Amino acid sequence: MEIRAISQDMDTNTIYCADNKEILKTLPAESVDLVITSPPYFQQRDYGGGGIGNEKTIDEYIENVMIVFRECIRVVKNTGAIVFNIGDKYIDGNLLLAPYRFALQVQNEKLARLINELTWVKINPTPKQDPKKLIPATEPFFIFAKSNDYYFNKDAFLEYRDVCFNGKKKTNGNDIGKRYFDLIEASNLSKDQKELARRELQSVILEVKQGKIDSFRMKINGIHALPYGGQGGGRLTQLLTKGFTIIKIYGHFMRKDVIESTVETIKGNIHPAVYPEFIVQELIKLLTKEDALVLDPFLGSGTTAIAAKRLNRNYIGIEIHYEYAEYAERRLREQEENIQSGGFEFIL
């Protein structure tokens, strides 16, 4: 691994110490599997003078971030994704909603579709002294994709939770589904609908007993409420045509658009803002396969490269400030030594 200035070749597992707009122009179109980054927040910290984050107006800031985002769209594959983490800012007591201004600008330009807003809940948020405001304890990670073909491995996201979730074993006695048989008989379903409902209920009970699914729910038209708002969909269609629907529950931890993590602190860190390696790790697992190429155009202290290396992905990092790029390189070198010595562990 090495630090380089601008190069005409796309070298992976490399940190480029340069203006990201210049480096991004040299990268081939559709060559990156995942872009994940956190640009400097608007008027939040001093990263060495000038550059993104030091604009006079929020509109200028959003446009400068968009210049980088447009290049990220160009270099990412149709099967890839782009993740941006942007923090908010108060000006004269007014919350600017900077992250959402950015996300809306992406949508206004129709550059990508917003797949999810993953909300980072900070376990140890920085205390604010304003007596008339609650302590800000969340930040968004926006997940964008260029097409519907984006890679998305939901089972890999927070996968360790499945072990904890499935550790709570349920005992299934002989009365599984009995109340549903009673409800079928008490319903206004036709004779044929009742017969079909009993057959499908017996089948799903057998799946539970065989351990194929964890449990199930049954909804019967006229007894249970229709889906909220009457919106069309599979369950509503089944309720209206068959008279019932069965919802299978597979017993996995539910993957929600919320993730909890502490605010990162690293001993000896020289960078004023480090985003959580745990969150970056989980997003890389969610959005890429092994050997994929991960790009961070605002590398900072090197967190994205660190997480990519640990997960057997390749990386490209771009950082304009030499002292941060050098620090990131040192962190990567230390990690490689830990891996070789067998001291590596995933972050949980």
TIMI-438220 format. One record per atom (N, C-alpha, C): atom name; x, y, z. Coordinates in steps of 0.2 Angstrom, whole numbers, plus 5000, padded with zeros to 4 digits. Layout:
N
  atomo    xx    yy    zz
     CA     X     Y     Z
...
This chain:
348
  atomo    xx    yy    zz
      N  5004  4994  5000
     CA  5000  5000  5000
      C  5004  5006  5000
      N  5002  5011  4996
     CA  5006  5017  4996
      C  5002  5023  4995
      N  5005  5029  4996
     CA  5002  5035  4995
      C  5004  5038  4988
      N  5000  5040  4984
     CA  5002  5043  4978
      C  4999  5049  4976
      N  5002  5053  4972
     CA  4998  5059  4969
      C  4994  5057  4963
      N  4992  5061  4959
     CA  4987  5060  4954
      C  4990  5055  4949
      N  4987  5050  4947
     CA  4989  5044  4942
      C  4984  5044  4937
      N  4987  5042  4931
     CA  4982  5041  4925
      C  4980  5033  4925
      N  4983  5029  4929
     CA  4980  5022  4930
      C  4976  5021  4936
      N  4971  5017  4936
     CA  4967  5015  4942
      C  4971  5010  4946
      N  4975  5012  4951
     CA  4978  5007  4955
      C  4974  5006  4961
      N  4972  4999  4963
     CA  4968  4998  4968
      C  4972  4997  4975
      N  4969  4997  4980
     CA  4972  4997  4987
      C  4978  5002  4987
      N  4975  5008  4985
     CA  4980  5014  4985
      C  4976  5020  4988
      N  4980  5024  4992
     CA  4978  5031  4994
      C  4981  5036  4989
      N  4976  5040  4987
     CA  4979  5046  4982
      C  4978  5052  4987
      N  4984  5055  4987
     CA  4984  5062  4991
      C  4983  5067  4986
      N  4977  5070  4985
     CA  4976  5075  4980
      C  4968  5077  4980
      N  4967  5082  4976
     CA  4960  5084  4975
      C  4955  5078  4973
      N  4950  5076  4976
     CA  4946  5071  4974
      C  4943  5072  4967
      N  4942  5078  4965
     CA  4939  5079  4958
      C  4943  5078  4953
      N  4950  5079  4954
     CA  4955  5077  4949
      C  4956  5070  4948
      N  4956  5066  4954
     CA  4957  5059  4954
      C  4951  5056  4951
      N  4945  5058  4953
     CA  4939  5054  4950
      C  4939  5055  4943
      N  4941  5060  4940
     CA  4941  5061  4932
      C  4945  5056  4929
      N  4950  5053  4932
     CA  4955  5048  4929
      C  4952  5041  4930
      N  4947  5040  4934
     CA  4944  5033  4935
      C  4939  5031  4929
      N  4940  5025  4927
     CA  4935  5023  4921
      C  4928  5023  4924
      N  4924  5024  4919
     CA  4916  5024  4920
      C  4915  5016  4922
      N  4910  5016  4927
     CA  4907  5009  4929
      C  4913  5005  4931
      N  4917  5007  4935
     CA  4923  5003  4937
      C  4923  5001  4945
      N  4918  5004  4949
     CA  4918  5004  4956
      C  4912  5000  4958
      N  4912  4996  4963
     CA  4906  4992  4966
      C  4903  4996  4971
      N  4906  5000  4975
     CA  4903  5004  4980
      C  4907  5010  4982
      N  4903  5016  4982
     CA  4906  5022  4985
      C  4903  5023  4992
      N  4907  5024  4997
     CA  4905  5025  5003
      C  4909  5031  5006
      N  4906  5036  5009
     CA  4910  5042  5011
      C  4906  5046  5015
      N  4910  5051  5018
     CA  4907  5056  5023
      C  4910  5063  5021
      N  4908  5067  5017
     CA  4911  5073  5016
      C  4911  5078  5022
      N  4916  5082  5022
     CA  4916  5087  5028
      C  4909  5090  5029
      N  4907  5091  5035
     CA  4901  5094  5036
      C  4901  5102  5035
      N  4896  5105  5034
     CA  4895  5112  5032
      C  4897  5116  5039
      N  4902  5120  5038
     CA  4904  5125  5043
      C  4905  5121  5050
      N  4907  5115  5050
     CA  4907  5111  5056
      C  4914  5111  5060
      N  4919  5110  5056
     CA  4926  5109  5058
      C  4931  5112  5053
      N  4937  5113  5056
     CA  4942  5116  5052
      C  4946  5110  5050
      N  4946  5108  5043
     CA  4950  5103  5041
      C  4957  5105  5038
      N  4959  5111  5039
     CA  4965  5114  5036
      C  4964  5120  5032
      N  4958  5123  5032
     CA  4957  5129  5028
      C  4955  5127  5021
      N  4950  5131  5018
     CA  4947  5130  5012
      C  4944  5123  5010
      N  4942  5122  5004
     CA  4939  5116  5002
      C  4931  5115  5005
      N  4929  5109  5003
     CA  4922  5108  5005
      C  4921  5108  5012
      N  4915  5111  5014
     CA  4914  5112  5021
      C  4915  5119  5024
      N  4919  5123  5020
     CA  4920  5130  5022
      C  4917  5135  5018
      N  4912  5133  5014
     CA  4908  5138  5010
      C  4904  5143  5014
      N  4902  5149  5011
     CA  4899  5154  5015
      C  4891  5152  5016
      N  4889  5149  5011
     CA  4881  5147  5011
      C  4880  5140  5010
      N  4874  5137  5013
     CA  4873  5130  5012
      C  4872  5128  5005
      N  4869  5133  5000
     CA  4868  5131  4993
      C  4875  5130  4990
      N  4880  5134  4992
     CA  4887  5133  4989
      C  4889  5126  4991
      N  4888  5124  4997
     CA  4891  5118  5000
      C  4887  5112  4996
      N  4881  5112  4996
     CA  4877  5107  4992
      C  4880  5106  4985
      N  4881  5112  4982
     CA  4883  5111  4975
      C  4890  5108  4974
      N  4895  5110  4979
     CA  4901  5107  4979
      C  4901  5099  4981
      N  4897  5097  4985
     CA  4896  5090  4986
      C  4893  5087  4980
      N  4889  5090  4977
     CA  4886  5087  4971
      C  4891  5086  4965
      N  4896  5090  4965
     CA  4901  5090  4960
      C  4904  5083  4961
      N  4906  5081  4967
     CA  4909  5075  4968
      C  4904  5069  4967
      N  4898  5070  4969
     CA  4893  5065  4969
      C  4892  5063  4961
      N  4892  5068  4957
     CA  4891  5066  4950
      C  4896  5062  4947
      N  4902  5063  4949
     CA  4908  5059  4947
      C  4907  5052  4950
      N  4905  5052  4956
     CA  4904  5045  4959
      C  4899  5041  4955
      N  4893  5044  4953
     CA  4888  5041  4949
      C  4891  5038  4943
      N  4896  5042  4940
     CA  4899  5040  4933
      C  4903  5034  4934
      N  4907  5034  4940
     CA  4912  5028  4941
      C  4909  5022  4944
      N  4903  5022  4947
     CA  4900  5016  4950
      C  4897  5012  4945
      N  4897  5005  4946
     CA  4894  5001  4941
      C  4886  5001  4942
      N  4883  4998  4937
     CA  4875  4998  4937
      C  4873  4993  4943
      N  4877  4989  4945
     CA  4876  4984  4950
      C  4878  4987  4957
      N  4881  4993  4957
     CA  4884  4996  4963
      C  4880  5000  4967
      N  4882  5004  4972
     CA  4879  5008  4976
      C  4883  5014  4978
      N  4880  5019  4980
     CA  4884  5025  4983
      C  4881  5027  4989
      N  4885  5028  4995
     CA  4882  5029  5001
      C  4886  5036  5003
      N  4882  5041  5005
     CA  4884  5047  5008
      C  4882  5048  5015
      N  4886  5050  5019
     CA  4884  5052  5026
      C  4886  5059  5027
      N  4880  5063  5028
     CA  4881  5070  5029
      C  4878  5073  5035
      N  4881  5077  5039
     CA  4879  5079  5045
      C  4875  5086  5045
      N  4871  5088  5050
     CA  4867  5094  5049
      C  4871  5100  5053
      N  4867  5106  5053
     CA  4870  5112  5055
      C  4865  5117  5057
      N  4866  5120  5063
     CA  4862  5125  5065
      C  4865  5132  5063
      N  4861  5136  5060
     CA  4863  5143  5059
      C  4858  5148  5062
      N  4860  5152  5067
     CA  4856  5157  5070
      C  4850  5153  5074
      N  4851  5147  5076
     CA  4846  5143  5080
      C  4842  5139  5075
      N  4843  5139  5069
     CA  4839  5136  5064
      C  4842  5130  5061
      N  4839  5124  5061
     CA  4842  5118  5058
      C  4842  5118  5051
      N  4847  5118  5047
     CA  4847  5119  5040
      C  4844  5113  5036
      N  4844  5107  5039
     CA  4842  5101  5035
      C  4847  5099  5029
      N  4853  5100  5031
     CA  4858  5100  5025
      C  4858  5093  5022
      N  4858  5087  5026
     CA  4858  5081  5023
      C  4852  5080  5018
      N  4846  5082  5019
     CA  4840  5082  5015
      C  4840  5086  5009
      N  4843  5092  5010
     CA  4844  5096  5004
      C  4848  5093  4999
      N  4854  5089  5001
     CA  4858  5085  4997
      C  4854  5080  4993
      N  4850  5076  4997
     CA  4847  5070  4995
      C  4841  5072  4990
      N  4838  5078  4991
     CA  4833  5081  4986
      C  4836  5083  4980
      N  4842  5086  4980
     CA  4846  5088  4974
      C  4847  5082  4970
      N  4850  5077  4973
     CA  4851  5071  4969
      C  4845  5068  4965
      N  4839  5069  4969
     CA  4833  5066  4966
      C  4830  5071  4961
      N  4831  5078  4962
     CA  4829  5083  4957
      C  4833  5082  4951
      N  4839  5080  4951
     CA  4843  5079  4945
      C  4843  5072  4942
      N  4839  5068  4945
     CA  4837  5061  4943
      C  4844  5057  4942
      N  4849  5058  4946
     CA  4855  5055  4945
      C  4855  5048  4948
      N  4851  5046  4953
     CA  4851  5040  4956
      C  4844  5039  4960
      N  4842  5033  4962
     CA  4837  5032  4966
      C  4839  5031  4973
      N  4835  5034  4978
     CA  4837  5033  4985
      C  4834  5027  4988
      N  4838  5022  4989
     CA  4836  5015  4991
      C  4834  5015  4998
      N  4838  5018  5003
     CA  4836  5018  5010
      C  4840  5024  5013
      N  4837  5027  5018
     CA  4840  5031  5023
      C  4842  5027  5029
      N  4848  5025  5030
     CA  4850  5022  5036
      C  4851  5027  5041
      N  4848  5027  5047
     CA  4849  5031  5052
      C  4853  5029  5057
      N  4859  5032  5058
     CA  4864  5031  5063
      C  4861  5034  5070
      N  4860  5030  5075
     CA  4858  5032  5082
      C  4865  5032  5086
      N  4867  5037  5088
     CA  4873  5038  5092
      C  4872  5036  5099
      N  4875  5031  5102
     CA  4875  5029  5109
      C  4878  5034  5113
      N  4883  5037  5111
     CA  4886  5042  5115
      C  4887  5049  5112
      N  4881  5052  5110
     CA  4881  5059  5107
      C  4885  5064  5110
      N  4888  5069  5107
     CA  4891  5074  5110
      C  4886  5079  5114
      N  4887  5080  5120
     CA  4882  5084  5124
      C  4882  5091  5121
      N  4876  5094  5120
     CA  4875  5101  5118
      C  4873  5105  5124
      N  4876  5111  5125
     CA  4874  5115  5130
      C  4868  5120  5130
      N  4865  5120  5124
     CA  4859  5124  5123
      C  4853  5121  5127
      N  4850  5125  5131
     CA  4845  5123  5136
      C  4838  5122  5132
      N  4838  5125  5126
     CA  4831  5125  5123
      C  4832  5120  5116
      N  4836  5116  5116
     CA  4837  5111  5111
      C  4838  5104  5114
      N  4835  5099  5111
     CA  4837  5092  5113
      C  4844  5090  5110
      N  4847  5085  5112
     CA  4854  5084  5110
      C  4853  5080  5103
      N  4856  5082  5098
     CA  4856  5078  5092
      C  4860  5072  5092
      N  4856  5066  5091
     CA  4859  5060  5092
      C  4858  5055  5086
      N  4857  5058  5080
     CA  4856  5054  5074
      C  4859  5057  5068
      N  4861  5053  5063
     CA  4864  5056  5057
      C  4861  5051  5051
      N  4860  5053  5045
     CA  4858  5048  5040
      C  4864  5046  5036
      N  4864  5040  5034
     CA  4868  5037  5028
      C  4863  5036  5023
      N  4864  5040  5017
     CA  4859  5039  5011
      C  4862  5033  5007
      N  4858  5028  5005
     CA  4860  5023  5000
      C  4857  5024  4994
      N  4861  5026  4989
     CA  4858  5027  4982
      C  4861  5021  4977
      N  4857  5020  4972
     CA  4859  5016  4967
      C  4857  5018  4960
      N  4861  5016  4955
     CA  4859  5019  4948
      C  4854  5015  4944
      N  4853  5009  4946
     CA  4848  5004  4943
      C  4845  5000  4948
      N  4840  4996  4946
     CA  4837  4991  4950
      C  4841  4984  4951
      N  4847  4984  4948
     CA  4851  4978  4948
      C  4856  4979  4953
      N  4856  4983  4958
     CA  4861  4984  4963
      C  4861  4978  4967
      N  4868  4976  4969
     CA  4869  4971  4974
      C  4867  4972  4981
      N  4863  4968  4984
     CA  4860  4969  4991
      C  4860  4963  4994
      N  4864  4961  4999
     CA  4864  4955  5003
      C  4861  4957  5010
      N  4855  4957  5010
     CA  4852  4959  5017
      C  4854  4954  5023
      N  4855  4948  5021
     CA  4856  4943  5027
      C  4863  4944  5030
      N  4868  4948  5026
     CA  4874  4949  5028
      C  4875  4955  5033
      N  4869  4959  5033
     CA  4869  4966  5037
      C  4867  4964  5044
      N  4872  4965  5048
     CA  4870  4964  5056
      C  4869  4956  5057
      N  4873  4952  5053
     CA  4871  4945  5053
      C  4872  4942  5060
      N  4876  4945  5064
     CA  4878  4942  5070
      C  4871  4942  5075
      N  4867  4946  5073
     CA  4860  4947  5077
      C  4856  4941  5076
      N  4857  4937  5070
     CA  4853  4931  5069
      C  4854  4926  5075
      N  4861  4926  5076
     CA  4863  4921  5082
      C  4859  4922  5088
      N  4859  4929  5090
     CA  4856  4931  5096
      C  4848  4930  5096
      N  4845  4932  5090
     CA  4838  4931  5089
      C  4836  4924  5089
      N  4839  4920  5086
     CA  4837  4913  5085
      C  4839  4909  5092
      N  4843  4912  5096
     CA  4844  4909  5102
      C  4838  4908  5107
      N  4833  4912  5105
     CA  4827  4912  5109
      C  4822  4907  5106
      N  4823  4900  5108
     CA  4819  4895  5105
      C  4812  4895  5108
      N  4807  4893  5104
     CA  4800  4893  5106
      C  4798  4885  5106
      N  4794  4883  5110
     CA  4791  4877  5111
      C  4785  4876  5107
      N  4784  4872  5102
     CA  4778  4871  5098
      C  4774  4865  5100
      N  4769  4866  5104
     CA  4765  4861  5106
      C  4760  4858  5101
      N  4755  4854  5103
     CA  4750  4851  5098
      C  4745  4856  5096
      N  4744  4862  5100
     CA  4739  4867  5098
      C  4741  4872  5093
      N  4746  4871  5089
     CA  4748  4876  5084
      C  4742  4877  5080
      N  4740  4883  5079
     CA  4735  4885  5074
      C  4728  4883  5076
      N  4727  4881  5082
     CA  4720  4879  5084
      C  4715  4885  5083
      N  4717  4890  5086
     CA  4713  4896  5086
      C  4711  4898  5079
      N  4716  4897  5074
     CA  4714  4899  5067
      C  4709  4894  5064
      N  4709  4888  5066
     CA  4704  4883  5064
      C  4697  4885  5066
      N  4697  4888  5073
     CA  4691  4890  5075
      C  4688  4896  5072
      N  4693  4901  5070
     CA  4691  4907  5067
      C  4688  4905  5060
      N  4691  4901  5056
     CA  4689  4899  5050
      C  4682  4896  5050
      N  4680  4892  5055
     CA  4673  4890  5056
      C  4668  4895  5057
      N  4671  4900  5061
     CA  4666  4906  5063
      C  4666  4911  5058
      N  4670  4911  5052
     CA  4670  4916  5047
      C  4664  4916  5042
      N  4664  4921  5038
     CA  4659  4921  5033
      C  4661  4918  5026
      N  4667  4915  5026
     CA  4670  4912  5020
      C  4665  4907  5017
      N  4666  4906  5011
     CA  4661  4901  5007
      C  4664  4894  5009
      N  4660  4889  5008
     CA  4662  4882  5009
      C  4669  4880  5006
      N  4670  4882  5000
     CA  4676  4880  4996
      C  4682  4884  4999
      N  4681  4891  5001
     CA  4686  4895  5004
      C  4688  4892  5011
      N  4683  4890  5015
     CA  4685  4887  5021
      C  4689  4880  5020
      N  4687  4876  5015
     CA  4691  4870  5014
      C  4698  4872  5012
      N  4699  4877  5008
     CA  4706  4879  5005
      C  4710  4882  5011
      N  4707  4886  5015
     CA  4710  4889  5021
      C  4712  4883  5026
      N  4708  4878  5027
     CA  4710  4873  5032
      C  4716  4869  5029
      N  4716  4867  5022
     CA  4722  4864  5019
      C  4728  4868  5020
      N  4728  4874  5018
     CA  4734  4878  5019
      C  4736  4879  5026
      N  4732  4880  5030
     CA  4733  4880  5037
      C  4737  4874  5040
      N  4734  4868  5038
     CA  4738  4862  5040
      C  4745  4861  5037
      N  4746  4864  5031
     CA  4752  4864  5028
      C  4757  4868  5031
      N  4755  4874  5033
     CA  4760  4879  5036
      C  4761  4876  5043
      N  4757  4873  5047
     CA  4758  4870  5053
      C  4763  4865  5053
      N  4763  4861  5048
     CA  4768  4856  5047
      C  4775  4859  5045
      N  4775  4865  5042
     CA  4782  4868  5041
      C  4785  4870  5047
      N  4781  4873  5052
     CA  4783  4875  5059
      C  4786  4869  5062
      N  4782  4863  5062
     CA  4784  4857  5066
      C  4791  4854  5063
      N  4792  4855  5057
     CA  4798  4852  5054
      C  4804  4857  5054
      N  4802  4863  5057
     CA  4808  4868  5058
      C  4809  4872  5052
      N  4805  4872  5047
     CA  4806  4875  5040
      C  4805  4883  5041
      N  4800  4885  5046
     CA  4799  4892  5047
      C  4798  4892  5055
      N  4799  4898  5057
     CA  4798  4899  5065
      C  4791  4899  5067
      N  4787  4903  5063
     CA  4780  4904  5065
      C  4776  4906  5059
      N  4770  4908  5060
     CA  4766  4911  5055
      C  4760  4915  5058
      N  4757  4919  5054
     CA  4751  4923  5055
      C  4746  4922  5050
      N  4739  4921  5052
     CA  4734  4920  5047
      C  4729  4926  5048
      N  4727  4929  5042
     CA  4722  4934  5042
      C  4716  4932  5038
      N  4710  4933  5040
     CA  4704  4930  5037
      C  4700  4936  5036
      N  4697  4937  5030
     CA  4693  4942  5028
      C  4686  4942  5032
      N  4685  4948  5034
     CA  4679  4949  5038
      C  4680  4948  5046
      N  4686  4945  5047
     CA  4688  4944  5054
      C  4693  4949  5056
      N  4698  4949  5052
     CA  4704  4954  5053
      C  4704  4960  5048
      N  4707  4965  5050
     CA  4706  4971  5046
      C  4711  4970  5040
      N  4708  4974  5034
     CA  4712  4974  5028
      C  4719  4978  5029
      N  4724  4977  5025
     CA  4730  4981  5026
      C  4729  4988  5026
      N  4732  4991  5030
     CA  4731  4999  5032
      C  4731  5003  5025
      N  4725  5007  5025
     CA  4724  5011  5019
      C  4721  5007  5013
      N  4721  5001  5014
     CA  4718  4997  5008
      C  4722  4997  5002
      N  4729  4998  5003
     CA  4733  4998  4997
      C  4734  4991  4994
      N  4735  4991  4988
     CA  4735  4985  4984
      C  4742  4981  4986
      N  4742  4975  4985
     CA  4747  4971  4986
      C  4745  4963  4987
      N  4750  4959  4988
     CA  4749  4952  4988
      C  4744  4950  4994
      N  4745  4953  5000
     CA  4741  4951  5005
      C  4734  4953  5004
      N  4733  4959  5002
     CA  4726  4962  5001
      C  4723  4958  4995
      N  4726  4956  4990
     CA  4723  4952  4984
      C  4721  4945  4987
      N  4725  4942  4991
     CA  4723  4936  4993
      C  4717  4936  4998
      N  4717  4941  5002
     CA  4711  4942  5007
      C  4705  4943  5003
      N  4705  4947  4997
     CA  4699  4948  4993
      C  4697  4942  4988
      N  4702  4938  4986
     CA  4700  4933  4982
      C  4700  4926  4985
      N  4704  4924  4989
     CA  4704  4918  4993
      C  4700  4918  4999
      N  4700  4924  5002
     CA  4697  4925  5008
      C  4701  4925  5014
      N  4708  4924  5013
     CA  4712  4923  5019
      C  4719  4924  5016
      N  4724  4925  5020
     CA  4731  4925  5018
      C  4735  4923  5024
      N  4741  4919  5023
     CA  4745  4917  5028
      C  4752  4920  5027
      N  4755  4923  5033
     CA  4761  4926  5033
      C  4766  4922  5036
      N  4771  4919  5033
     CA  4776  4915  5036
      C  4782  4919  5039
      N  4784  4917  5045
     CA  4789  4921  5049
      C  4795  4916  5049
      N  4801  4918  5047
     CA  4807  4914  5046
      C  4811  4914  5052
      N  4810  4918  5057
     CA  4814  4918  5063
      C  4821  4922  5063
      N  4822  4926  5057
     CA  4828  4930  5057
      C  4827  4936  5060
      N  4833  4939  5062
     CA  4832  4946  5065
      C  4830  4951  5059
      N  4825  4955  5061
     CA  4823  4960  5056
      C  4828  4965  5054
      N  4829  4966  5048
     CA  4834  4971  5045
      C  4830  4978  5045
      N  4831  4982  5049
     CA  4828  4989  5049
      C  4833  4994  5047
      N  4830  5000  5045
     CA  4834  5005  5042
      C  4837  5010  5048
      N  4839  5007  5054
     CA  4842  5010  5059
      C  4848  5006  5062
      N  4853  5009  5064
     CA  4859  5006  5066
      C  4862  5010  5072
      N  4863  5006  5077
     CA  4866  5010  5083
      C  4874  5009  5084
      N  4877  5014  5085
     CA  4884  5014  5086
      C  4887  5020  5090
      N  4893  5019  5093
     CA  4896  5024  5097
      C  4899  5029  5092
      N  4900  5035  5094
     CA  4904  5040  5090
      C  4911  5038  5091
      N  4915  5037  5085
     CA  4921  5034  5085
      C  4926  5038  5089
      N  4931  5035  5093
     CA  4937  5038  5096
      C  4942  5033  5095
      N  4948  5036  5092
     CA  4954  5031  5091
      C  4960  5035  5094
      N  4963  5031  5099
     CA  4969  5034  5102
      C  4974  5036  5097
      N  4976  5043  5098
     CA  4982  5045  5094
      C  4979  5048  5087
      N  4972  5048  5086
     CA  4969  5050  5080
      C  4970  5058  5079
      N  4973  5060  5073
     CA  4974  5067  5072
      C  4968  5070  5068
      N  4963  5066  5066
     CA  4958  5068  5062
      C  4952  5071  5066
      N  4949  5076  5065
     CA  4944  5079  5069
      C  4937  5076  5069
      N  4936  5071  5064
     CA  4929  5068  5063
      C  4930  5061  5060
      N  4929  5056  5064
     CA  4930  5049  5062
      C  4923  5046  5062
      N  4920  5043  5056
     CA  4914  5040  5056
      C  4915  5033  5058
      N  4910  5029  5061
     CA  4910  5023  5064
      C  4912  5017  5059
      N  4918  5014  5061
     CA  4920  5008  5057
      C  4915  5003  5057
      N  4911  5002  5062
     CA  4906  4997  5063
      C  4901  4998  5057
      N  4898  5004  5056
     CA  4893  5005  5051
      C  4896  5004  5044
      N  4902  5007  5043
     CA  4905  5006  5037
      C  4906  4998  5035
      N  4908  4994  5040
     CA  4909  4987  5039
      C  4902  4984  5037
      N  4897  4986  5041
     CA  4890  4983  5039
      C  4887  4985  5032
      N  4889  4991  5030
     CA  4887  4993  5024
      C  4891  4990  5018
      N  4897  4989  5019
     CA  4901  4985  5014
      C  4898  4978  5013
      N  4897  4975  5019
     CA  4894  4968  5019
      C  4887  4968  5015
      N  4883  4973  5016
     CA  4877  4973  5013
      C  4877  4974  5006
      N  4882  4978  5003
     CA  4882  4981  4997
      C  4887  4978  4992
      N  4891  4974  4994
     CA  4897  4971  4990
      C  4898  4964  4992
      N  4901  4960  4987
     CA  4904  4954  4988
      C  4911  4954  4989
      N  4914  4949  4991
     CA  4922  4949  4992
      C  4925  4951  4986
      N  4931  4954  4986
     CA  4935  4956  4980
      C  4932  4962  4977
      N  4927  4965  4979
     CA  4924  4971  4976
      C  4928  4977  4977
      N  4927  4982  4973
     CA  4931  4988  4974
      C  4927  4993  4977
      N  4930  4996  4983
     CA  4926  5001  4987
      C  4930  5008  4986
      N  4927  5013  4985
     CA  4930  5020  4984
      C  4927  5024  4989
      N  4932  5028  4992
     CA  4930  5033  4997
      C  4934  5040  4995
      N  4930  5045  4992
     CA  4933  5051  4989
      C  4935  5056  4995
      N  4933  5055  5001
     CA  4934  5059  5007
      C  4937  5054  5012
      N  4943  5051  5011
     CA  4945  5046  5015
      C  4947  5048  5022
      N  4949  5054  5024
     CA  4950  5056  5030
      C  4955  5052  5034
      N  4954  5049  5039
     CA  4958  5045  5043
      C  4959  5037  5041
      N  4955  5036  5035
     CA  4956  5029  5032
      C  4951  5024  5034
      N  4946  5026  5038
     CA  4941  5021  5040
      C  4938  5016  5035
      N  4936  5019  5029
     CA  4933  5015  5024
      C  4938  5010  5021
      N  4944  5012  5020
     CA  4950  5007  5018
      C  4951  5002  5023
      N  4951  5004  5029
     CA  4952  4999  5035
      C  4947  4993  5035
      N  4940  4996  5034
     CA  4935  4991  5034
      C  4935  4987  5028
      N  4936  4989  5022
     CA  4937  4986  5016
      C  4942  4980  5016
      N  4948  4982  5019
     CA  4954  4977  5019
      C  4952  4972  5024
      N  4948  4973  5030
     CA  4946  4968  5034
      C  4941  4963  5031
      N  4937  4965  5027
     CA  4932  4961  5024
      C  4934  4958  5017
      N  4940  4958  5015
     CA  4943  4956  5009
      C  4940  4959  5003
      N  4939  4966  5003
     CA  4938  4970  4998
      C  4944  4974  4996
      N  4944  4976  4990
     CA  4949  4981  4987
      C  4946  4988  4989
      N  4951  4993  4989
     CA  4949  5000  4990
      C  4953  5005  4986
      N  4950  5011  4985
     CA  4953  5017  4983
      C  4951  5022  4988
      N  4956  5026  4990
     CA  4955  5031  4995
      C  4958  5038  4992
      N  4954  5043  4993
     CA  4957  5050  4991
      C  4956  5054  4996
      N  4962  5058  4998
     CA  4962  5062  5004
      C  4966  5068  5002
      N  4964  5074  5002
     CA  4967  5080  5000
      C  4973  5082  5005
      N  4972  5081  5011
     CA  4977  5083  5016
      C  4982  5078  5017
      N  4988  5079  5017
     CA  4994  5074  5017
      C  4994  5071  5024
      N  4993  5075  5029
     CA  4994  5072  5036
      C  4989  5067  5037
      N  4983  5068  5035
     CA  4977  5063  5036
      C  4979  5057  5031
      N  4981  5058  5025
     CA  4982  5052  5021
      C  4988  5048  5024
      N  4993  5052  5026
     CA  4999  5048  5030
      C  4996  5044  5036
      N  4992  5047  5040
     CA  4989  5044  5045
      C  4985  5038  5043
      N  4981  5038  5038
     CA  4977  5033  5036
      C  4982  5027  5033
      N  4987  5029  5030
     CA  4992  5024  5028
      C  4995  5020  5034
      N  4996  5024  5039
     CA  4999  5021  5045
      C  4994  5016  5048
      N  4988  5018  5048
     CA  4983  5013  5051
      C  4982  5007  5047
      N  4983  5007  5041
     CA  4982  5002  5036
      C  4988  4997  5037
      N  4994  5000  5038
     CA  5000  4996  5039
      C  4999  4992  5046
      N  4997  4995  5051
     CA  4996  4992  5057
      C  4991  4986  5057
      N  4986  4988  5053
     CA  4981  4982  5052
      C  4983  4976  5049
      N  4987  4977  5043
     CA  4990  4972  5040
      C  4995  4968  5044
      N  4998  4971  5049
     CA  5002  4968  5054
      C  4998  4963  5059
      N  4992  4966  5061
     CA  4988  4963  5065
      C  4985  4956  5062
      N  4983  4957  5055
     CA  4980  4951  5052
      C  4986  4946  5051
      N  4992  4948  5049
     CA  4997  4943  5049
      C  4999  4939  5055
      N  4998  4943  5061
     CA  4999  4940  5067
      C  4993  4936  5070
      N  4988  4936  5067
     CA  4982  4933  5069
      C  4978  4937  5074
      N  4979  4943  5074
     CA  4975  4947  5080
      C  4969  4951  5077
      N  4967  4949  5071
     CA  4961  4953  5068
      C  4955  4950  5071
      N  4950  4954  5072
     CA  4943  4952  5074
      C  4938  4957  5071
      N  4932  4954  5069
     CA  4927  4959  5066
      C  4924  4963  5072
      N  4922  4969  5070
     CA  4919  4974  5075
      C  4912  4972  5076
      N  4910  4971  5082
     CA  4903  4970  5084
      C  4900  4975  5089
